[in-house]
């Protein structure tokens, strides 16, 4: 018995309807293979050896004893490694020298890869790697991140967004202000630590270098490897079907390069997996920040002057700037504005993008400063933000594509129960707990990157979408299925979305909260023209009918706008005055973040960001021992992240905010959830205790040292 379906009425409405993850069953049953789990015949295992000093040279490295150990196949190091290309520009700028594995004897930071030991088993490789003796000529190192260091400089930044920018007369604005807030805020070094550690497998097949890894953009990794190894790009293929989290850390990293090098030497598949300890030095992190925020306002809270200065660290070998000072450029109306990010080079690993790079620490400083201003003006914190709502971008002068920040505050205040809040700090007690509530604004740019997609009408009536997207846990695969289904006018179960394969062509990476937006755009264009083609009639040949799209032109034609997702964060905390413990009791985030494709996974994204904000506010802090230049407690016991018991009721919802210039209406939700969350908690701690905490995390010892206002 067969069923013939002839679609007469197009099916739509998949977008906007909750849908469980397409690969959810595979993930929970273990059928989904992550990078380190894909079985391969003849697989060898590589183990990276990191430097134990923070600066100097390798004096000697003797592989002979290690090569005699059981199962050991090779030791790659600067004395025998193949030469790699370094003279190229990647789409992200100059290549990170950490990818130039084993090219010289210099060590620029602790944990720098100095060798790869390859063996038959992972255990043998690890045993041998730990036995490898490397001697160094150590030089004095400097890992002391601090304010006021004369070496700090202002990096140029991209032409469209210089590191230093502003308008108006800041000094005059501050001088004319009746109320001035001038405070320093700091955030510590923070790490992404996706649940799936970085891993890569490499092998040669039919003249092509095949890589299986976990990444945020297979085409980017493939192109980087092609450049490094001077290979024709068509001979490198990178696949990354399932990714256990990325958050900015999963680009081209030492594992892919090391695996490719060893696979080339041994002519057999080689897998390199990082330990969590290695991830502390080899996969990037968020730079610590020291930020000075100055706000000048009239007595009624109207801003006259905003100055945001951020200091970050980078390595001595590569420049990465955490642009925390950018946040006010698009947030509040003011006559004078100054924003500058400075950076200092230290003997530390290079930081990188980490969920809401810039915005996460920057919003902590700015949104806490606004709370301080509100208190000094005797204004409700939401009223202060209403008073300073801009008509156009404060720096750019451009209109907003849409800005529904105040609707977020309105809806959030209603649901959180903000009305009637007693503004006085330190007056609510419940047993040994002091209670308080706080709020903060969130924003994150709406971006898109050129992407191509192919959509095939199969002979059996189903559809296949191919796009080099990466689902790093966001639910992108599912979202694209819904987008394609609506555009094709069929039910989602008729659409198969294949992702994570560089052979599918150029596409945006999963970054900048722009993955799903960029890919959905490409899928929409391809599906639309396929549907038009099918409407002309005719039969579908056995190989199907495939239509390709490229969004480059459409993106180039977009008018210039201030494009952002927005949100309002609310938190209620209880502070134990005896132990200094801060417990978050509940959080609410209301967002205006474009059309929501899949409410189920969107909520997870936003809640996940907010929980990270909680973790940032109270727990996360990587501590570097200045004597050794490396971390103390480089594991998830020493690096404390919020656990279940720390996470209370966290609710996220949204107001309707479709982006009018996006074919699906998407803005992007990957990062806005963390923005402002830490500030809302810090502001709530002030409301509870009467003490401002300007240094994250708000640890019990800091709460105890600071006391608790008059009630402490
Ligand atoms: Mo995200 S930090 O843009 O990968």
Boltz pocket constraint, residues with backbone or C-beta under 6 A from the ligand:
constraints:
  - pocket:
      binder: B
      contacts: [[A, 216], [A, 246], [A, 247], [A, 248], [A, 249], [A, 353], [A, 354], [A, 355], [A, 356], [A, 357], [A, 510], [A, 511], [A, 512], [A, 513]]
      max_distance: 6.0
